[in-house]
Amino acid sequence: MSFLFGSRSSKTFKPKKNIPEGSHQYELLKHAEATLGSGNLRMAVMLPEGEDLNEWVAVNTVDFFNQINMLYGTITDFCTEESCPVMSAGPKYEYHWADGTNIKKPIKCSAPKYIDYLMTWVQDQLDDETLFPSKIGVPFPKNFMSVAKTILKRLFRVYAHIYHQHFDPVIQLQEEAHLNTSFKHFIFFVQCCQLSQEFNLIDRRELAPLQELIEKLTSKDR
């Protein structure tokens, strides 16, 4: 959650997405931050009793966008066209960009260009009131969960790129603890928010680039 970073003057890659104060989603965010403050990440991802699943997923999706935005913002000087000519997560995994609208056929591009496309696309989804309604009583669309899953799947790729290609700068900048806590929270959310039903927000195959790390980070909490 944003409180992990306190009042640190980290630059963000894209403008931060704010949840309106006084809204129900803002109250949910505060609940999640309070639970996270207890140090129990498993409890922090569980749907609060009586709350709407779509709203819970929406609030957390916005928050993960803000977290990744901040984390990537700290290493942009190291992620350049020269250092990262392709968007990859180690030697086995390469990502090509397509959004289905402006770019329909996947294109090969550098990591900074890919992440710029990705974060701009996510920002557009979060700003769309028909997809992510912020007003009380406005229903979520039927395709909301599908869109949210795509957002989370794509945000994972930024974590994967940072870990595989830029972990040394992360250590130099003393951001390792923030990155690990943020990613662990993210993984618990997408894998363990089994709420009232069994489901994963990201297909296990998509998580393969960081599977060993995931097992290491979550093994202590089993």
N, C-alpha and C positions, 0 to 999 in steps of 0.2 A: 504494500500500500504506500501511498505517498508519504506517510509519516516515517517510513524507513529512511528517507533522505533528509528529514527534518527541515531546517531552514538553509541547508547547504545551497550555495549559489551555483548549482550545476546548470550548464546551458542545455536547452532542449533542442532536439533536432527539428521538430515541428512545434507550433504553438500548443501549449497544454490545453486539453479538453476539460472544461470545468462542468461539474454537475451543479445545477442551480441550488443555492442555499435555500432552505425552507421547503424544498421538494421532498417527496417521500423517498426518492432515490438517494438524496443527500443523507437522509436519516439512515438508510441501509448502508451507505458508505461508512458513516460514523460507527455503526454497529460492527461492521467488518474490521475497521481500524482498531476498535476497542478489543475485539476478540484476538486480533493479531498481536496486540500489545501484551497479551498474556503469554505469548510465545508458543501457543498451540496452533500450528498451521492447519492441522486436520480439522479442528473445530472451526477455524476461520473460514473454511470453504463450504461448510455445510449450510444448506438453505435454512434460514431462520424460520421457526415454526409460524405457520399461517401466512407466509409471504409467497408472492408469485414467482415461479421459477424463471419466467422470461425476464422479469425486472431484476432479479438477482444476477442472472447471466449478463444482462446489459450493464449494470453497475460495475461488475468486475471486469468486463471487457474494456470499458472506458478506462478503468484504473490500470489495467495491464498495458494499454496503449500509452498511458502517461509514464508508466515505469520504464518501458522499453525506449520510449522517446528520450527520456533522461539518460538512460544507460548508454544508448548509442550516441547521444549528443556529446558524451565525454570522450569518445574515441574517434570522432569523425576525422581528426587530423591524421589518424593512422590508416583510415579506410579510404583509399584513393583509387583513381582510375589505374594508376601504375601498380600499386600494391595488390589490388584486387580486381583484375581485369574481367573476372567472371564471379557471379554470385555463387559461392560454394560453402559447404560445411565439411571440410576435409576433402581428401582426394576422391572419395566414392560418391559424393553427393553434390550435384550442380542444379541450380534452379534457373528456369527461364520465365520471364514475366509475360503474363496475359491477364487482362481484367474482364474480358468478355464483352467490353463495350468499346473503349477507345483503341485497345490493342487486342484483337481477337485471336491472332495466331501467336503462340509463345515466341518471344524474342530473347536472344542471348545478349546479355548486357553486363556491365561491370557491377560489382556489389553496391557502390554508392548510388548508382543510377537505379538499380533494382530496389534498394531500400527506400529511395526517394519515391519511386512509383508506388511501392507497397504502403508506405506511411501516408502518402497523399490519398490513396484509394481508401484506406481505413478511415482517415479523417472525414472523407466525403460520406462514408456510410454512417459514421457516428453523428454527423451534422444533419442527416436526413431525418426529419421529424416523423416521417411515415414509417421509417425503419426502427428508429430509437426514440420513441415518444417520451418527452420529459414531463408532460402535463398529466396530472392525476386524472384518471378516468379514460384516457385515450388508449385504446387497445393496441397491443403489438400485432403486426401483420402475421399471417399464417407462415410466411417464409422466414420469420425472424431467426429461428434457431438454426436454420440452414446457413443464413448469412453470418451469424455469430460464429458458427463452427469454422467457416472459411476464414474469417478474420483471425481467430485464434490459431488456426493452422499456419497462416502466413506470419503472424507475429512470432510464432515458435522459430521460424527460419532466421529471424534476426538474432534471437538468443543463440541458435546453432552457429551462425556465422561468427558472432563475437567470441564464443568459446573456442571454436576451431582455429580462427585466423587472427584473433586479437587478444588472446588471453594474457600474453606478456605485458602489453600496455596496460591492461586492466590491473595487473599486479603492481606495476610501476606507479599507477595513479591511486593505488590503495582502494580500488573499487571492488576487489574480489568478494568481500563479505556482502556488499550490497547486491552484486550480481547473483551470487549463490542463493541468498535469501529470496530475492525476487523470483528467480527461476524455480526454486523449490516450491514457493507459494503457487506459481503458475502451474507447475506439474500437478500438485495436489488438487488444484481447482479443475483442471481438464480431465484428470484421471479419477479423482476420488469424490467429486461432488455427485455422488450417486443418489443423493436426495431421496425422493420417494420411489425411485426406479433405478435400475441398473443401466447406465449408459456412460460412454466416454465422449467428451467433446472433441477429441482429436483421435483419429485412427492410430492405432499402435504403430503401424508401419511408418507413419509420418514422423514418429519420434525416434526412429532408428539411428539418426546421426548422433544423438546424445544418450543412447540407451544405457551405456555403462555408467555415465555420470548420474542419470536418473536413478539407477539402482543404488548407487553409492549414497546419493543425497537422501533417498527415501527409506533406506534399509533400517536406519535407526528408529524410525517412527512406526515400524510394522508391529 
